[in-house]
């Protein structure tokens, strides 16, 4: 769960299957949080999974060090 001192939330409407909503309702009760919090967590995970970054995760290439076996040697 993300904790921020000040978060601006925007209201939206989402249609969901009744079976999914039932699972969310049960999970919220079990975890002691609101259904909305579970849905916000899911939206955040979906947003991060679909985000594109300005730079690649590994922007620097480093030369190999140590073992320089061929693929055939490594396989054997």
C-alpha positions, 0 to 999 in steps of 0.5 A: 500500500502506498502512503503519501502525505497528500494524494489527489484522487479523481473519480471515475466509473468502471464496469466490473463483473459481479464475481470479481466484485464479490471477491473484492468485497470478501478480500476487503473485509478479510484485510480490514480495508475498503473495497475502493483501496483494493481497486486503487491498488489494482489500478496502480499495478495496471498503470505501472505494468503498462508504463513506458519509460523515457530511458531503458532500465539498463542504460549502460553496458559493461564489458564481461568479466571473469569466465569467458567460456563459449556457449558450448563449453558452458552447456557441457 
